[in-house]
């Protein structure tokens, strides 16, 4: 009986985390698409909720949370040294998703987001719809990658 409860409880934890990340990416995709910025308020709220969920549910260890957030710190350093070739908001967003997903899942999200952006922007560049040095929002590609991961 205890084993069945743990399996059901673990499935519920996964659903809560997936829903929170999906909502975080959806809200910030809209903001990034319209205003070319992410909502720092939503990142703060979702970050605090993510830490609270991890404490309450015990789904991620402190090491996994720190590893996931460290990817965002690397993006923040990249933004600093490249004069925002990738935005600071994207780095803060990856820090926040890292709280929910941990290192490997967050790395997977970042990788597939980059692949989606490369494919779509490459096609846009080849058809003349995207210019070479044009700034484009990155969060919608993260959302596309996350939804793709949930489906497949």
FENNORTA-V866495 format. One line per field, one symbol per residue. ss: DSSP state (2 for helix, 1 for strand, 0 for the rest). phi: phi as a letter, one per 30 degrees, with the letter a starting at -180 (. if undefined). psi: psi as a letter, one per 20 degrees, with the letter a starting at -180 (. if undefined). A space follows every 10 residues. Layout:
ss = ???
phi = ???
psi = ???
//
This chain:
ss = 0222222222 2222222222 2222222222 2222200002 2222222222 2222222000 0222222222 2222222222 2000000222 2222222222 2222222222 2222222222 2222220000 0000000022 2222222222 20
phi = .ddddddddd ddeddddddd dddeddeddd ddddciacdd dddddddddd dddddddidb dedddddddd dddddddddd dchidcdddd ddddeddddd cidddddddd dddddedddd ddddddcidb decddbdcde dddedddedd dc
psi = ghgggggghh hggggggggg gggghgghgg ghggikqqoh ghggghgggg ggghgghkhq rhggghgghh ghhhhghggg hjllhpqhhh ghghgghhhg hrgghhgggg ghghgghggg hgghghijip qgjppqqhhh hggggggghh g.
//
